[in-house]
Amino acid sequence: MAGMKTATGDYIDSSWELRVFVGEEDPEAESVTLRVTGESHIGGVLLKIVEEIKRKQDWSDHAIWWEQKKQWLLQTHWTLDKYGILADARLFFGPQHRPIILRLPNRRALRLRASFSQPLFQAVAAICRLLSIRHPEELSLLRAPEKKEKKKKDKEPEEELYDLTKVVLAGGVAPALFRGMPAHFSDSAQTEACYHMLSRPQPPPDPALLQRLPRPSSLLDKTQLHSRWLDSSRCLMQQGITAGDMLWLRFKYYSFFDLDPKTDPVRLTQLYEQARWDVLLEETDCTEEEMMVFAALQYHINKLSQSGEVGEPTGTDPGLDDLDAALNNLEVKLEGSAATDVLDNLTTIPELKDYLRIFRPRKLTLKGYRQHWVVFKETTLSYYKSQDEAPGDPIQQLNLKGCEVVPDVNVSGQKFCIKLLVPSPEGMSEVYLRCQDEKQYAHWMAGCRLASKGRTMADSSYPSEVQAILAFLSLQRTGGGGSGGHPQGPDAAAEGLNPYGLVAPRFQRKFKAKQLTPRILEAHQNVAQLSLSEAQLRFIQAWQSLPDFGISYIVVRFKGSRKDEILGIANNRLIRIDLAVGDVVKTWRFSNMRQWNVNWDIRQVAIEFDEHINVAFSCVSASCRIVHEYIGGYIFLSTRERARGEELDEDLFLQLTGGHEAF
Amino acid sequence: MGESNEDIDQMFSNLLGEMDLLTQSLGVDTLPPPDPKPPRAEFNYSVGFKDLNESLNALEDQDLDALMADLVADISEAEQRTIQAQKESSQNQRPPASLEMPDFSGAGALGYGANVAAVSVSHYENDLPPPPADPMVDLPPPPPPPKPLSQEEEAAQAKADKIKLALEKLKEAKVKKLVVKVHMNDNSTKSLMVDERQLTRDVLDNLFEKTHCDCNVDWCLYEIYTELQIERIFEDHENVVEVLSDWTRDTENKVLFLEKEEKYAVFKNPQNFYLDNKGKKDGKKDGKETNEKMNAKNKESLLEESFCGSSIIVPELEGALYLKEDGKKSWKRRYFLLRASGIYYVPKGKTKHPQIQKESQYIKYLCCDDARTLNQWVMGIRIAKYGKTLFDNYQRAVERAGLASRWTNLGPASAAPPSTGLKAGTTQANGQIPQAVHSVSAVLEEAQRHAETAKDKKPAFGNHDPGAPRAHQLPKSSLPPPPPVRRSSDVCGSPATVPRAKGPRGGFPAPPDDSLPPPPPPPPLEDDELPPPPPDFNDGPPDFVPPPPPSFAGEAGSQLPPPPPPPPAPAPEAPKPPPVGVKRPPAPPKRKENPGPPGGGGSGEQDFMSDLMKALQKKRGNMS
């Protein structure tokens, strides 16, 4: 025991005084002074500190931070000597977990406690476990961009800040599901709301905001983000992060393993959000046609999300208790006896018969719409001169299976047309059906859509399809603003379809809303049947199909070159890109890579590929550690195997990505 | 275009009237026994909407019987299913196992009600020159010329009854069938019945059995669509009947059965499509005619990366192609770009954001400078359009090829492979009725048609076991078919009232169909003033190396006995598959770290590879 004294008060052992501040690096913080020797174990010192403070509190998360060395003293069996601590060491006795504000991929802010003492890789894994995002190795944290001077930004409304700091997660085990969400979210209304924020797509952004947010105008701009990645092998404390700081959580590696809508609602949603913002802010270029599909998917996703149709059988509906489910099941069983009626209904296939106006565009024809008696049976449309001739030969018969159905509707103009593109031996034949009113249109349109998929109006989805079309038309009536008679004008349009929130600003400038809406609706036709998670997945896939998808850009200087160039890092290759023109100069694939070396002192990365191809470059826009970690990270991700499930080989990751500090 | 249900009835009564007038009928009594002779079907009947009155009576007895037998099989199968579904009982006897369609999903029977109402049987007289006699097939002596009998009317009535019954059965069966004449590359043809549920893969499997070819992955059905000046490979997942239903009557279109190494070229040498075109941007042209060599492991990882991720990767293709101007005969050189969402081109000059082709005329004709470019574009477009399906098809084809070589391997080196019956169980649908199809030359057909009659009015349909007679197919053409010499045209199909079902719909990656027609060759006929010579689609690309054994063997491959016998055809078959099991990740490259002095070269650099190797070893240790 340190601190043996003689009667005169002189210490007779080799003990000395150690001052420890209590709190988080605050110089004003209270401090305690302990009598220690070099032989004292850290564990003993911790005990003494707690005794000295004389306050009852849970100290279990506290540990000692050595400020000068930027190091946590976590090995409780080590002695002060072993750590090399002398009396002049500035030590802080503080909590290892501290609150930070996370900016999520969906751009919402969330307060939670993160580990300030573990390597970032583990801290992110813990955060992801809390948020129920699988495969945390794909994500990482970025420093928030430095705020420019607050000019008139003060006006910005206070944004809602979700709080998960009070949630404690039992270590290690994947949280059980309760009421359709991980159990730790179901504690209170606040956490429940937080889960909905995480797992449900956000409404489209305000178009004005979209215009205002910074967008990259060049490749150079796209390199800036990547200078802000934190180091995975060091802890937050070591990287100068303090409690309450804002950090961005983002998918860093564009290699998404085993995306599963059933088990990944939060992961899928956040990935969708990241993809959506990436497209909207023009980080990844897309064409006009692609933008329309992205817009249609967003529109569809938003519609489903707003209406609460989550579409998953597990049902995140909070109202559905186990008891309810059991009752429902019972009901179904009781109704089971009526199955024969159902069978009868199945055998009769509904038909539609009515007078419609038909137009067949042909070369050198002046004919317009003509009234015909039209019979729609199963998947076949036949039309006659009049109802009287119906038993005879139709003028034409069209099997709609496999055809394309395009709405051509203007509610305010009372125009309800269905454009059919039917494959024919000559290529394609085009037919327009013009309906009288919304109701007629909805029935025929629903029938055409089903028929194009080879299904008849006996299909169980027919009534809901009719309803969906009717609902859609009423939206157009209130929101389309075509007639302009609506008192609320633009506000009402927001609840319908405001195309400007769905497309990148480039297209906002290029098109009027009136031009965009029909194109988005046309594209929507192809995705209207998707469930929420299917639509999100489709969006992500379309995003992944963009040629420039998933490339992280860094400004580098190649060895022997006198100008800066761009290094693009993707999940399978490195790309040398001309900085000025943007052209790809050379591509190297990771599969041909033999080894890579980092010279930390001259900030140079040297890579050797097969056939003795050597590439070396120094990093300009980001530290070479970031490049190194990207390469190592992608190599690590490529070693993942389905069989191993979610088990994470942290050692391998840190070995592949760690800097020299790690050794 | 088509007729409604009522029309059919009307036609049928017309038909019955005509039947009464038949005078040249003969009593060829009883249902013919299964004919051991190979089916040399020069007949060509199809099930469609039209021509009932003109051709139903033209159907030969055998054909009719064959159809009936087939239908009975279908119906009993359908009945069994219904019963099973209703009672949820498994006690009911299933039809012989060989009848079960591997791809049967229930949709086939339920979903095509539209066809039921208007189904008829029609016979198209083959007005084309008779194909040259197949030397491999010894014709059976033609039936003796019929002698007029006094019971013509009775016979006619018998036939009419049969037809009537057939019609009813057809209605019940709800399955649309076509008899398709397939042109072989030895200039012969084979006819086979294809029902509406069969995919190209199933048809190929049928043809494999009929021809005893080597079953390698290059075999394909090939559509020659003269009206649209298109020829193309049928994708293995395409529904054959749906495609053929789009053909017009009296069409010159043909279906060929032949080997096309382009079919799955991307899976054999993915680097030719995914890697080498980048060199063009450097302005280097050296890579054009050479094939990059790539080892199997890298090919595998390239394929895995491109086809097994959460979204498939479409090869990056861009370059100048010729576009035929709408309504004009001139071709304009334009800069094209392939993306997963479609084909784009720059209308004038090269700008950053090219426009996609507009739908104006549904079909665009493009022309490439050389065969290599053509192959790259065609393959790229197929990948963009079909995505993962293409890869799945390939794996199935590899599996099938492996299976075939296994049978060949097991069997004695005799002319008769032992496996026909077995294979039928797994790969054949019940749409085939070889036993009832007599070898009748086209010349004799006419005479026979009028001569034949049946004494028995009710053939014992129920007794037919459609599975069994397959064993009677003779291994006539087990030799590798000679290269194509000439292709006669084929007339097959019903009026085009059934449009082609499209591929996966929705936004991209599947692009809108109208923007992506199958890549057509330029029209060869009147457009002779066109600047670019139309590439000959049939020519094998000269710059493609013979495909090495694909490195991606299907799962089934791993269970096969090792080395297949030397293949009868030049293309490699039955690659010895690597053991499939745990997917090995590519070995991560080494990594070094250098804490040493600047410019220290390798000396001070730390070897990251050893870390990795240690880690991997540790990992393996943990796993095992």
HADDOCK unambig.tbl for C-alpha pairs under 7 A between the chains (distance, minus, plus):
assign (segid A and resid 287 and name CA) (segid B and resid 353 and name CA) 6.66 0.50 0.50
assign (segid A and resid 290 and name CA) (segid B and resid 341 and name CA) 6.51 0.50 0.50
assign (segid A and resid 293 and name CA) (segid B and resid 507 and name CA) 6.08 0.50 0.50
assign (segid A and resid 378 and name CA) (segid B and resid 114 and name CA) 5.88 0.50 0.50
assign (segid A and resid 379 and name CA) (segid B and resid 114 and name CA) 6.51 0.50 0.50
assign (segid A and resid 380 and name CA) (segid B and resid 114 and name CA) 6.94 0.50 0.50
assign (segid A and resid 393 and name CA) (segid B and resid 3 and name CA) 6.46 0.50 0.50
assign (segid A and resid 396 and name CA) (segid B and resid 1 and name CA) 5.74 0.50 0.50
assign (segid A and resid 397 and name CA) (segid B and resid 1 and name CA) 5.94 0.50 0.50
assign (segid A and resid 397 and name CA) (segid B and resid 2 and name CA) 6.18 0.50 0.50
assign (segid A and resid 398 and name CA) (segid B and resid 497 and name CA) 6.24 0.50 0.50
assign (segid A and resid 399 and name CA) (segid B and resid 497 and name CA) 5.90 0.50 0.50
assign (segid A and resid 399 and name CA) (segid B and resid 498 and name CA) 5.47 0.50 0.50
assign (segid A and resid 399 and name CA) (segid B and resid 499 and name CA) 6.35 0.50 0.50
assign (segid A and resid 401 and name CA) (segid B and resid 499 and name CA) 6.20 0.50 0.50
assign (segid A and resid 401 and name CA) (segid B and resid 501 and name CA) 6.19 0.50 0.50
assign (segid A and resid 402 and name CA) (segid B and resid 499 and name CA) 6.20 0.50 0.50
assign (segid A and resid 402 and name CA) (segid B and resid 500 and name CA) 5.84 0.50 0.50
assign (segid A and resid 402 and name CA) (segid B and resid 501 and name CA) 3.97 0.50 0.50
assign (segid A and resid 402 and name CA) (segid B and resid 502 and name CA) 5.23 0.50 0.50
assign (segid A and resid 422 and name CA) (segid B and resid 499 and name CA) 6.74 0.50 0.50
assign (segid A and resid 423 and name CA) (segid B and resid 499 and name CA) 5.28 0.50 0.50
assign (segid A and resid 423 and name CA) (segid B and resid 500 and name CA) 6.37 0.50 0.50
assign (segid A and resid 424 and name CA) (segid B and resid 246 and name CA) 6.20 0.50 0.50
assign (segid A and resid 424 and name CA) (segid B and resid 496 and name CA) 6.61 0.50 0.50
assign (segid A and resid 424 and name CA) (segid B and resid 499 and name CA) 6.32 0.50 0.50
assign (segid A and resid 425 and name CA) (segid B and resid 246 and name CA) 5.58 0.50 0.50
assign (segid A and resid 425 and name CA) (segid B and resid 247 and name CA) 5.80 0.50 0.50
assign (segid A and resid 425 and name CA) (segid B and resid 248 and name CA) 6.36 0.50 0.50
assign (segid A and resid 425 and name CA) (segid B and resid 496 and name CA) 6.72 0.50 0.50
assign (segid A and resid 426 and name CA) (segid B and resid 228 and name CA) 6.97 0.50 0.50
assign (segid A and resid 427 and name CA) (segid B and resid 362 and name CA) 6.66 0.50 0.50
assign (segid A and resid 428 and name CA) (segid B and resid 362 and name CA) 6.67 0.50 0.50
assign (segid A and resid 454 and name CA) (segid B and resid 111 and name CA) 6.83 0.50 0.50
assign (segid A and resid 455 and name CA) (segid B and resid 111 and name CA) 6.53 0.50 0.50
assign (segid A and resid 523 and name CA) (segid B and resid 507 and name CA) 6.92 0.50 0.50
assign (segid A and resid 526 and name CA) (segid B and resid 505 and name CA) 6.70 0.50 0.50
assign (segid A and resid 526 and name CA) (segid B and resid 506 and name CA) 4.17 0.50 0.50
assign (segid A and resid 526 and name CA) (segid B and resid 507 and name CA) 5.96 0.50 0.50
assign (segid A and resid 527 and name CA) (segid B and resid 506 and name CA) 5.64 0.50 0.50
assign (segid A and resid 527 and name CA) (segid B and resid 507 and name CA) 6.78 0.50 0.50
assign (segid A and resid 541 and name CA) (segid B and resid 310 and name CA) 6.88 0.50 0.50
assign (segid A and resid 541 and name CA) (segid B and resid 311 and name CA) 5.28 0.50 0.50
assign (segid A and resid 542 and name CA) (segid B and resid 508 and name CA) 6.46 0.50 0.50
assign (segid A and resid 542 and name CA) (segid B and resid 509 and name CA) 6.40 0.50 0.50
assign (segid A and resid 544 and name CA) (segid B and resid 311 and name CA) 6.45 0.50 0.50
assign (segid A and resid 545 and name CA) (segid B and resid 311 and name CA) 6.78 0.50 0.50
assign (segid A and resid 545 and name CA) (segid B and resid 313 and name CA) 6.40 0.50 0.50
assign (segid A and resid 545 and name CA) (segid B and resid 340 and name CA) 5.94 0.50 0.50
assign (segid A and resid 585 and name CA) (segid B and resid 282 and name CA) 6.74 0.50 0.50
assign (segid A and resid 591 and name CA) (segid B and resid 298 and name CA) 6.82 0.50 0.50
assign (segid A and resid 593 and name CA) (segid B and resid 589 and name CA) 5.62 0.50 0.50
assign (segid A and resid 594 and name CA) (segid B and resid 589 and name CA) 4.67 0.50 0.50
assign (segid A and resid 594 and name CA) (segid B and resid 590 and name CA) 5.62 0.50 0.50
assign (segid A and resid 595 and name CA) (segid B and resid 589 and name CA) 4.98 0.50 0.50
assign (segid A and resid 595 and name CA) (segid B and resid 590 and name CA) 3.77 0.50 0.50
assign (segid A and resid 595 and name CA) (segid B and resid 591 and name CA) 4.70 0.50 0.50
assign (segid A and resid 595 and name CA) (segid B and resid 592 and name CA) 6.86 0.50 0.50
assign (segid A and resid 595 and name CA) (segid B and resid 609 and name CA) 6.87 0.50 0.50
assign (segid A and resid 596 and name CA) (segid B and resid 590 and name CA) 6.20 0.50 0.50
assign (segid A and resid 596 and name CA) (segid B and resid 591 and name CA) 4.47 0.50 0.50
assign (segid A and resid 596 and name CA) (segid B and resid 592 and name CA) 5.59 0.50 0.50
assign (segid A and resid 597 and name CA) (segid B and resid 591 and name CA) 5.68 0.50 0.50
assign (segid A and resid 597 and name CA) (segid B and resid 592 and name CA) 4.13 0.50 0.50
assign (segid A and resid 597 and name CA) (segid B and resid 593 and name CA) 4.96 0.50 0.50
assign (segid A and resid 597 and name CA) (segid B and resid 594 and name CA) 6.59 0.50 0.50
assign (segid A and resid 597 and name CA) (segid B and resid 605 and name CA) 6.89 0.50 0.50
assign (segid A and resid 598 and name CA) (segid B and resid 592 and name CA) 6.42 0.50 0.50
assign (segid A and resid 598 and name CA) (segid B and resid 593 and name CA) 4.73 0.50 0.50
assign (segid A and resid 598 and name CA) (segid B and resid 594 and name CA) 5.39 0.50 0.50
assign (segid A and resid 599 and name CA) (segid B and resid 593 and name CA) 6.41 0.50 0.50
assign (segid A and resid 599 and name CA) (segid B and resid 594 and name CA) 4.57 0.50 0.50
assign (segid A and resid 599 and name CA) (segid B and resid 595 and name CA) 6.34 0.50 0.50
assign (segid A and resid 600 and name CA) (segid B and resid 594 and name CA) 6.37 0.50 0.50
assign (segid A and resid 600 and name CA) (segid B and resid 595 and name CA) 6.14 0.50 0.50
assign (segid A and resid 601 and name CA) (segid B and resid 597 and name CA) 6.95 0.50 0.50
assign (segid A and resid 601 and name CA) (segid B and resid 598 and name CA) 5.90 0.50 0.50
assign (segid A and resid 602 and name CA) (segid B and resid 598 and name CA) 5.83 0.50 0.50
assign (segid A and resid 635 and name CA) (segid B and resid 588 and name CA) 5.87 0.50 0.50
assign (segid A and resid 638 and name CA) (segid B and resid 585 and name CA) 6.40 0.50 0.50
assign (segid A and resid 639 and name CA) (segid B and resid 585 and name CA) 5.13 0.50 0.50
assign (segid A and resid 652 and name CA) (segid B and resid 612 and name CA) 6.98 0.50 0.50
assign (segid A and resid 652 and name CA) (segid B and resid 615 and name CA) 5.86 0.50 0.50
assign (segid A and resid 655 and name CA) (segid B and resid 611 and name CA) 6.61 0.50 0.50
assign (segid A and resid 656 and name CA) (segid B and resid 612 and name CA) 6.99 0.50 0.50
assign (segid A and resid 660 and name CA) (segid B and resid 595 and name CA) 6.72 0.50 0.50
